[in-house]
Amino acid sequence: MTTSYTVPRQVARSALHHFIANNALILVLYGSLLVAFVGLSIASPTFRSGPNLWTLARQAVIPGMIGIAQTIIIISGGIDLSVGSLVTFISLVSAGLMNGRPELFIPVAALMLFCGVLVGFAHGLVVKRGYVPPFITTLGTALVLQGAGLAYATVPKGGVPIVMGDLFYYGTLGPVPYPVILFLVVLILAVLLMSRTGFGRAVYAVGGNPEVAHRSGIKVMRTQIIVFCLGSFLVAVAALVATARMGIGDPMAGMGMELDSITAVVIGGTSLFGGRGNLFGTIAGVIIMTLINNVMVNLGVNVFYQQLIKGFVVLLVVALYKQRA
């Protein structure tokens, strides 16, 4: 009887040790977040209020979606520096075309999502067919999109219909905002895609070593093209949410989003060399960045000091990650 219970206990203990060893950084990140939330809740009763917490959740949706996109792309061995410019382009063009007319909401939103997929497809083709590194490819696309957006409008333009604002940002299902529900659906689907499907395993394999992946029968070019298309599609969704939040097309809508997304990915422990990463780590990074922004804005910290503090956070986390590695 004693022996029959000992073996399952040993297996469970071994599985627990394996889980902790493979997820130590994520556990540290979420543990730090828990401590930060408890500390801020004690220091400020306003912080722990329901409205403020839901506001924080809303604020995390846009960088969260872009962070998911950037994580999948980086795991595959790429990187996307065009996410901010794509957000700006979609914000200006979608708000300009809709101009407050509800009947144009669905067709224009669909067109913007298609544009996102088209941008991702172009990235994949240039990277794989043109043998241009993703860094250079997406940097070039960023300049093209930024230029196209500013050629369309250099000042705030157009407006979104009320239905779009309610559906993508301000509406709620009970106490839960619609954008939070949308984000959770996207996160669950992305986690399932990366952890439970052959495509997800192929993404990790291609990012780890594309040559070995090719010899194993994985279609490397197709995998990376799909990854870029998926990433830009998610960025387009985030851009529509951002436009709904502002209610107008803004030429500054996507400023700094590419660096913030990469920062969240790095904080979450994803390797910039590809082949290794975790979406839950990125989400922790997004929450940390959102929390830092929220606290610094409430304290009236100068925007330049905000960037300085973000930089120190990235350096600290990367240093800890390298020590663990």
NORLIN-V903888 format. One record per residue. SS is DSSP state (hx for helix, st for strand, lp for the rest). OMEGA is omega in whole degrees, -180 to 180 (none if undefined). D_CENTER is the distance of its C-alpha to the mean C-alpha in Angstrom with 1 decimal. Layout:
ss=SS omega=OMEGA d_center=D_CENTER
ss=SS omega=OMEGA d_center=D_CENTER
This chain:
ss=lp omega=-179 d_center=50.7
ss=hx omega=-179 d_center=49.2
ss=hx omega=-177 d_center=48.1
ss=hx omega=178 d_center=46.3
ss=hx omega=-176 d_center=44.1
ss=hx omega=-176 d_center=43.6
ss=hx omega=177 d_center=41.8
ss=hx omega=179 d_center=39.0
ss=hx omega=178 d_center=38.5
ss=hx omega=178 d_center=38.2
ss=hx omega=180 d_center=35.7
ss=hx omega=180 d_center=33.6
ss=hx omega=179 d_center=33.9
ss=hx omega=179 d_center=32.9
ss=hx omega=179 d_center=29.9
ss=hx omega=179 d_center=28.9
ss=hx omega=179 d_center=29.4
ss=hx omega=179 d_center=27.4
ss=hx omega=-179 d_center=24.4
ss=hx omega=-179 d_center=24.7
ss=hx omega=-177 d_center=25.1
ss=hx omega=-176 d_center=22.1
ss=lp omega=-176 d_center=19.8
ss=hx omega=-178 d_center=21.4
ss=hx omega=-180 d_center=18.5
ss=hx omega=178 d_center=16.4
ss=hx omega=177 d_center=19.5
ss=hx omega=-179 d_center=20.1
ss=hx omega=-179 d_center=16.8
ss=hx omega=174 d_center=17.2
ss=hx omega=178 d_center=20.9
ss=hx omega=178 d_center=20.2
ss=hx omega=179 d_center=18.1
ss=hx omega=178 d_center=21.0
ss=hx omega=-179 d_center=23.5
ss=hx omega=-180 d_center=21.7
ss=hx omega=179 d_center=21.6
ss=hx omega=-180 d_center=25.3
ss=hx omega=-180 d_center=26.3
ss=hx omega=179 d_center=24.9
ss=hx omega=178 d_center=26.3
ss=hx omega=-177 d_center=29.7
ss=hx omega=-176 d_center=29.6
ss=lp omega=177 d_center=28.6
ss=lp omega=179 d_center=29.5
ss=lp omega=-178 d_center=27.6
ss=lp omega=-176 d_center=24.3
ss=lp omega=179 d_center=24.9
ss=lp omega=-179 d_center=26.0
ss=hx omega=-180 d_center=24.3
ss=hx omega=-179 d_center=23.5
ss=hx omega=-180 d_center=21.8
ss=hx omega=177 d_center=19.7
ss=hx omega=175 d_center=18.7
ss=hx omega=177 d_center=18.0
ss=hx omega=179 d_center=15.6
ss=hx omega=177 d_center=13.9
ss=hx omega=-178 d_center=13.7
ss=hx omega=-178 d_center=12.4
ss=hx omega=-174 d_center=9.4
ss=hx omega=-176 d_center=8.5
ss=hx omega=176 d_center=7.4
ss=hx omega=179 d_center=5.1
ss=hx omega=179 d_center=4.1
ss=hx omega=179 d_center=3.9
ss=hx omega=177 d_center=2.8
ss=hx omega=176 d_center=1.4
ss=hx omega=179 d_center=3.6
ss=hx omega=-178 d_center=5.1
ss=hx omega=180 d_center=5.7
ss=hx omega=-179 d_center=6.9
ss=hx omega=180 d_center=9.1
ss=hx omega=-178 d_center=10.3
ss=hx omega=177 d_center=11.2
ss=hx omega=-179 d_center=12.8
ss=lp omega=180 d_center=14.9
ss=lp omega=180 d_center=16.1
ss=lp omega=174 d_center=14.5
ss=lp omega=-179 d_center=12.3
ss=lp omega=178 d_center=11.2
ss=lp omega=-175 d_center=12.6
ss=lp omega=-172 d_center=13.1
ss=hx omega=180 d_center=9.8
ss=hx omega=180 d_center=11.6
ss=hx omega=178 d_center=14.8
ss=hx omega=176 d_center=13.7
ss=hx omega=179 d_center=12.6
ss=hx omega=-179 d_center=16.0
ss=hx omega=-178 d_center=17.9
ss=hx omega=179 d_center=16.8
ss=hx omega=-178 d_center=17.4
ss=hx omega=-175 d_center=20.8
ss=hx omega=-178 d_center=22.0
ss=hx omega=180 d_center=21.0
ss=hx omega=179 d_center=22.6
ss=hx omega=-180 d_center=25.5
ss=hx omega=180 d_center=26.3
ss=hx omega=180 d_center=26.0
ss=lp omega=176 d_center=27.9
ss=lp omega=-176 d_center=28.0
ss=lp omega=-175 d_center=29.6
ss=hx omega=-179 d_center=28.3
ss=hx omega=180 d_center=29.8
ss=hx omega=-176 d_center=27.4
ss=hx omega=-176 d_center=24.2
ss=hx omega=-179 d_center=23.8
ss=hx omega=-180 d_center=25.0
ss=hx omega=178 d_center=23.0
ss=hx omega=178 d_center=19.7
ss=hx omega=178 d_center=20.6
ss=hx omega=-180 d_center=21.5
ss=hx omega=177 d_center=18.2
ss=hx omega=177 d_center=16.3
ss=hx omega=177 d_center=19.0
ss=hx omega=177 d_center=18.4
ss=hx omega=178 d_center=14.8
ss=hx omega=180 d_center=16.1
ss=hx omega=178 d_center=19.0
ss=hx omega=178 d_center=17.0
ss=hx omega=178 d_center=15.2
ss=hx omega=177 d_center=18.7
ss=hx omega=177 d_center=20.2
ss=hx omega=-178 d_center=17.9
ss=hx omega=-179 d_center=18.9
ss=hx omega=-178 d_center=22.5
ss=hx omega=-179 d_center=22.8
ss=hx omega=-173 d_center=21.3
ss=hx omega=-179 d_center=23.4
ss=hx omega=-178 d_center=26.5
ss=lp omega=179 d_center=26.8
ss=lp omega=177 d_center=25.9
ss=lp omega=-179 d_center=23.9
ss=lp omega=-180 d_center=21.3
ss=hx omega=-180 d_center=17.6
ss=hx omega=-178 d_center=17.5
ss=hx omega=-179 d_center=20.5
ss=hx omega=-176 d_center=19.6
ss=hx omega=173 d_center=16.3
ss=hx omega=177 d_center=18.0
ss=hx omega=178 d_center=20.7
ss=hx omega=179 d_center=18.6
ss=hx omega=180 d_center=17.0
ss=hx omega=179 d_center=20.6
ss=hx omega=-178 d_center=21.8
ss=hx omega=179 d_center=19.3
ss=hx omega=179 d_center=19.8
ss=hx omega=180 d_center=23.5
ss=hx omega=179 d_center=23.6
ss=hx omega=-179 d_center=21.9
ss=hx omega=173 d_center=24.3
ss=hx omega=179 d_center=27.1
ss=hx omega=179 d_center=26.5
ss=lp omega=178 d_center=26.4
ss=lp omega=178 d_center=26.4
ss=lp omega=177 d_center=26.7
ss=lp omega=-171 d_center=25.0
ss=st omega=172 d_center=26.0
ss=lp omega=-180 d_center=26.6
ss=lp omega=-179 d_center=25.2
ss=lp omega=176 d_center=23.5
ss=lp omega=-178 d_center=25.8
ss=hx omega=-178 d_center=25.9
ss=hx omega=179 d_center=24.9
ss=hx omega=178 d_center=21.5
ss=hx omega=180 d_center=21.0
ss=hx omega=-174 d_center=22.2
ss=hx omega=-173 d_center=20.2
ss=hx omega=-177 d_center=16.8
ss=hx omega=-169 d_center=17.0
ss=hx omega=-179 d_center=20.4
ss=lp omega=180 d_center=21.8
ss=st omega=170 d_center=22.1
ss=st omega=-168 d_center=23.3
ss=lp omega=178 d_center=25.7
ss=lp omega=-172 d_center=23.8
ss=st omega=179 d_center=20.3
ss=st omega=178 d_center=18.5
ss=hx omega=-179 d_center=17.6
ss=hx omega=177 d_center=14.0
ss=hx omega=177 d_center=13.6
ss=hx omega=178 d_center=15.4
ss=hx omega=-180 d_center=13.3
ss=hx omega=-179 d_center=10.1
ss=hx omega=177 d_center=12.3
ss=hx omega=179 d_center=13.6
ss=hx omega=-179 d_center=10.5
ss=hx omega=-180 d_center=9.6
ss=hx omega=180 d_center=13.3
ss=hx omega=-180 d_center=13.7
ss=hx omega=179 d_center=10.9
ss=hx omega=178 d_center=12.7
ss=hx omega=180 d_center=16.0
ss=hx omega=-175 d_center=15.3
ss=hx omega=-175 d_center=14.5
ss=hx omega=-173 d_center=17.2
ss=hx omega=-178 d_center=19.9
ss=lp omega=176 d_center=20.3
ss=hx omega=178 d_center=22.0
ss=hx omega=179 d_center=19.3
ss=hx omega=178 d_center=16.9
ss=hx omega=178 d_center=19.7
ss=hx omega=179 d_center=20.3
ss=hx omega=178 d_center=16.8
ss=hx omega=-179 d_center=17.5
ss=hx omega=179 d_center=21.1
ss=hx omega=179 d_center=20.3
ss=hx omega=180 d_center=18.1
ss=hx omega=179 d_center=20.8
ss=lp omega=-176 d_center=23.7
ss=hx omega=-180 d_center=23.8
ss=hx omega=177 d_center=27.6
ss=hx omega=178 d_center=28.1
ss=hx omega=179 d_center=25.7
ss=hx omega=179 d_center=27.8
ss=hx omega=179 d_center=31.0
ss=lp omega=177 d_center=29.7
ss=lp omega=179 d_center=29.6
ss=lp omega=178 d_center=25.9
ss=lp omega=-171 d_center=25.3
ss=hx omega=-176 d_center=23.1
ss=hx omega=-180 d_center=22.9
ss=hx omega=-179 d_center=22.2
ss=hx omega=-177 d_center=19.4
ss=hx omega=177 d_center=17.6
ss=hx omega=178 d_center=18.3
ss=hx omega=180 d_center=16.8
ss=hx omega=180 d_center=13.6
ss=hx omega=178 d_center=13.4
ss=hx omega=179 d_center=14.4
ss=hx omega=-180 d_center=11.9
ss=hx omega=-179 d_center=9.0
ss=hx omega=176 d_center=10.8
ss=hx omega=179 d_center=11.7
ss=hx omega=177 d_center=8.3
ss=hx omega=178 d_center=8.0
ss=hx omega=176 d_center=11.6
ss=hx omega=178 d_center=11.1
ss=hx omega=179 d_center=8.8
ss=hx omega=177 d_center=11.7
ss=hx omega=177 d_center=14.3
ss=hx omega=179 d_center=13.1
ss=hx omega=179 d_center=13.2
ss=hx omega=177 d_center=16.6
ss=hx omega=180 d_center=17.8
ss=hx omega=-178 d_center=17.2
ss=hx omega=-180 d_center=19.2
ss=lp omega=-175 d_center=21.7
ss=lp omega=175 d_center=22.3
ss=st omega=-174 d_center=21.1
ss=lp omega=179 d_center=20.3
ss=lp omega=178 d_center=20.6
ss=lp omega=-171 d_center=18.6
ss=lp omega=-174 d_center=15.7
ss=lp omega=-175 d_center=13.1
ss=lp omega=175 d_center=14.8
ss=lp omega=-176 d_center=13.1
ss=hx omega=179 d_center=9.5
ss=hx omega=180 d_center=9.5
ss=hx omega=177 d_center=11.1
ss=hx omega=-180 d_center=9.0
ss=hx omega=178 d_center=5.8
ss=hx omega=177 d_center=8.6
ss=hx omega=179 d_center=10.2
ss=hx omega=179 d_center=7.8
ss=hx omega=-180 d_center=7.9
ss=hx omega=178 d_center=11.6
ss=hx omega=-179 d_center=12.3
ss=lp omega=174 d_center=11.1
ss=lp omega=177 d_center=13.7
ss=lp omega=180 d_center=12.4
ss=lp omega=178 d_center=15.1
ss=lp omega=178 d_center=14.7
ss=lp omega=176 d_center=17.7
ss=lp omega=174 d_center=16.1
ss=lp omega=-178 d_center=17.4
ss=lp omega=180 d_center=16.1
ss=lp omega=-175 d_center=13.0
ss=lp omega=-179 d_center=11.8
ss=hx omega=179 d_center=8.9
ss=hx omega=175 d_center=10.8
ss=hx omega=178 d_center=11.0
ss=hx omega=179 d_center=7.4
ss=hx omega=175 d_center=7.7
ss=hx omega=178 d_center=10.9
ss=hx omega=178 d_center=9.6
ss=hx omega=-180 d_center=7.6
ss=hx omega=178 d_center=10.9
ss=hx omega=180 d_center=13.0
ss=hx omega=179 d_center=11.7
ss=hx omega=-180 d_center=12.2
ss=hx omega=179 d_center=15.5
ss=hx omega=179 d_center=16.6
ss=hx omega=-178 d_center=16.1
ss=hx omega=-179 d_center=17.8
ss=hx omega=-178 d_center=20.7
ss=hx omega=177 d_center=21.3
ss=hx omega=179 d_center=21.5
ss=hx omega=179 d_center=23.8
ss=hx omega=179 d_center=25.9
ss=lp omega=-180 d_center=26.1
ss=lp omega=179 d_center=24.9
ss=lp omega=-176 d_center=25.1
ss=hx omega=180 d_center=21.9
ss=hx omega=176 d_center=23.1
ss=hx omega=177 d_center=23.5
ss=hx omega=178 d_center=20.0
ss=hx omega=179 d_center=18.8
ss=hx omega=-180 d_center=21.4
ss=hx omega=177 d_center=20.4
ss=hx omega=179 d_center=16.7
ss=hx omega=179 d_center=18.3
ss=hx omega=179 d_center=20.6
ss=hx omega=179 d_center=18.0
ss=hx omega=-179 d_center=16.2
ss=hx omega=-179 d_center=19.7
ss=hx omega=-178 d_center=20.8
ss=hx omega=179 d_center=18.0
ss=hx omega=178 d_center=18.4
ss=hx omega=178 d_center=22.1
ss=hx omega=180 d_center=22.0
ss=hx omega=180 d_center=20.0
ss=hx omega=178 d_center=22.5
ss=hx omega=179 d_center=25.3
ss=hx omega=-179 d_center=24.1
ss=lp omega=none d_center=23.8
